[in-house]
Amino acid sequence: KESLRENDRPATVVKYPPYAAVSPEDAAPCRAFDPIPPVRSFPAGDGGTIYDFGSNRAGWCEIEVSGETGAKVVIDYDEALTPSNTLRGNVVLFQRRAGEPRPCQHDEYILAGRADGERWHPRFTYHGFRYAQVRTTGTVELKSIRSVFVHSDFAEKGSFSISDPVFAKLLDATRRSYFSNFVGIPTDCPHREKNGWTGDTQLAMETGLWNFDGTAGYLHFLRMMLDAQRRNGAVPCIIPCTEEFGFRWGSGPAWDAVLFEIPWQIFRFTGNDAPAREAFAAMKRYLGFIAEKADDDGLVDYGLGDWCPPKGLKETPVRLTDSAYVYEFNRRTAIWAERFGDQETAKTCRARAAAIREAFNRTFYKGNGIYADGQPTALAAALYFPGLCVDGESDKVAEELVRRIREGRHKAAFGILGAKWVPRVLSDHGYIEDAWRMFVQPEYPGWARWMTKYDTLWESWEDTTMSFNHIMFGDLSAWAFEYLAGIKITGPGFEKVEVKPYLPEGVDSFSASYESPKGKIKVHARRLNGQPIYETVLPPDLTRDRESKRVKIDIRGRMK
């Protein structure tokens, strides 16, 4: 204790909370990848030198230095600059709003003074950045500085390349944003919060599984949620969480969906239902909890909805999106209950889903294909969740949705829920070309506009966003595998597949591959004399069973 510096204090041993279980660490390891040198450097407006690495990512700077003992190197990180060539400091500003003004994204290294020089990078932390500002005190020579990408070490499962430069850049940005937001756990951003937001996780999960073998990472996160669930069934919106932020703001069905989405998607992609068995009791507890939140009509209005729509857009009612999710939770739980032999739960959940569906359509369907006030997210919600739409009206709703999208010149008139639902619903109903145009149209609000400024996905459609490295708008990569390559999982674990590719107008070619549990699936598309030509390679296990209906290939046009 006598050796402690001023303001330091010894570590305190505390007991783990008695109400929580302790389990072994089972997440994929985090590792350092792809060190890159700066593409340029220049004097900072407030002292020191700024190094621009040309790419926004999660990680740290590794430095090589020499100098006298006690000299200091200070590194501050940011993803954006001010017009006067200083770091934007958005993270520090965010903390000041919260009453926590302290250095953030900030490293300090004090030299030992070794004659042969020193190499260093931080441990037990990481940052989100494109730019690093370096300042020194004392005699120091900075011999080199590199940006190192740090993320969970997931093996690659899928790849997708396309001749369209805008969409190709979007796919690359999505993968970079995904890895930047999976450092041990799935997060919202790698700089400001590093929080395990459940909404971001559930929306980007399919993109993750189409590209990488992230099953273990998601199972780890699911178990963290099971540990965090309250006895009354409530779950937090961030994991790990505090009482104040995790349960008292931000929760709600669109975020809580991760409890249902992780087991469902793991089952789809791998055929393994063990995660669903492990989470089944938690699902039932949650359904009891959310039923208590329902109004007299059985609908739910709790927490967040179609988060981050364009400024000025009338948001889709949270009551609509919440209730659609709770309908789906009951539908899926009924499927699990039947699979696990719990007929009483299956009957209860089917009845609840039917009641929610009836109230949903009675409350929100206005006729002529319009739900709520005709917001794209509202229309898409009715079509995205199987069986939710009014009987016989799905074509009308799809026609109304595409009419509004075309009327809006294919701009993104929705937040993060609509960003996943709308392109998929359009594609499912024969309007895949319209979905494609939404991704590549260059005007605000839209995905392609982001690519003129950054190489990662943003937190919002606006330039004033606090983060330029979020994954919650990142379902577009999964959409490419499922609708451009047309690889549809129609039996769990790829026991059955449908391949129905589509080459958009004006695009010369694309190639996709995915390492399924049955073997590698490849789809290649190109134009010959202006006409699309498709080539598909299936694993032998599926090829042998073409006649038994385990695989279906359809290369006919799919555009209305």
CORPE-V363479 format. One record per backbone hydrogen bond with DSSP energy under -0.5 kcal/mol. CO is the residue of the C=O (numbers start at 1). NH is the residue of the N-H. Records with the same first field share a line. If there is no record, write none. Layout:
# CORPE-V363479
CO=NH / NH
This chain:
# CORPE-V363479
1=4
5=8
17=20
21=23
29=153
31=151
33=149
36=147
40=52
42=50
44=47
48=44
49=134
50=42
51=53 / 132
52=39 / 40
57=129
58=150
59=127
60=148
61=63
62=146
63=120
64=143 / 144
65=118
66=141
68=71
71=111
72=137
73=109
74=135
75=107
76=133
78=130 / 131
80=88
82=85
85=45
86=82
89=93
90=94
91=95
92=96
93=97
94=98
95=100
96=99
100=102
105=77
107=75
109=73 / 111
111=70
114=117
118=65
120=63
127=59
129=57
130=53
131=78
132=51 / 134
133=76
134=49
135=74
137=72
138=140
139=68
140=142
141=66 / 143
144=64
145=38
146=62 / 148
147=36
148=60 / 150
149=33
151=31
152=154
155=213
157=515
159=513
161=511
164=168
165=169
166=170
167=171
168=172
169=173
170=174
171=175
172=176
173=177 / 457
174=178
175=179
176=180
177=181
178=181
179=182
181=187
182=152 / 184
183=185
185=183
188=471
189=194
195=188 / 197
196=239
197=201
198=202
199=203
200=204
201=205
204=208
205=209
206=210
207=211
208=212
211=157 / 158
212=214
214=218
215=219
216=220
217=221
218=222
219=223
220=224
221=225
222=226
223=227
224=228
225=229
230=233
234=230
237=198
242=246
243=247 / 248
244=248
245=249
246=237
251=304
252=255 / 256
253=257
255=258
256=259
257=260 / 261
258=262
260=264
261=265
262=266
263=267
264=268
265=269
266=270 / 271 / 272
267=271 / 493
268=493 / 494
271=273
273=277
274=278
275=279
276=280
279=283
280=284
281=285
282=286
283=287
284=288
285=289
286=290
287=291
288=292
289=292 / 293
290=293 / 294
291=294
295=298
299=295
300=323
304=254
305=307
307=416
310=313
313=315
317=320 / 321
318=322
319=323
320=324
321=325
322=326
323=327
324=328
325=329
326=330
327=331
328=332
329=333
330=334
331=335
332=336
333=337
334=338
335=339
336=340
337=342
338=341
341=343
342=346
343=347
344=348
345=349
346=350
347=351
348=352
349=353
350=354
351=355
352=356
353=357
354=358
355=359
356=360
357=361
358=362
359=363
360=364
361=365
364=366 / 372
367=370
369=371
370=366 / 367
371=374
375=379
376=380
377=381
378=382
379=383
380=383 / 384
381=385
382=389
384=386
385=388
390=393
393=397
394=398
395=399
396=400
397=401
398=402
399=403
400=404
401=405
402=406
403=407
404=408
405=410
406=409
408=411
411=413
412=414
415=419
416=420
417=420 / 421
418=422
420=424
421=425
422=426
423=427
424=428
425=429
426=431
427=430
430=560
431=435
432=436
433=437
434=438
435=439
436=440
437=441
439=448
441=448
445=412
446=450
447=450 / 451
448=451
449=452
450=453 / 454
457=470
462=465
467=459
471=474
473=476
474=477
475=479
476=480
477=481
478=482
479=483 / 484
480=484 / 485
481=487
484=502
486=488 / 500
488=490 / 498
491=494 / 495 / 496
492=495
496=490 / 491
497=552
498=488 / 500
499=554
502=504
504=507
508=527
509=163
510=525
511=161
512=523
513=159
514=516 / 521
516=519
518=541
519=516
521=514
522=537
523=512
524=535
525=510
526=533
528=531
531=528
533=526
535=524
537=522
539=542 / 543
540=544
542=545
543=546
545=548 / 550
546=549
550=497
552=499
558=432
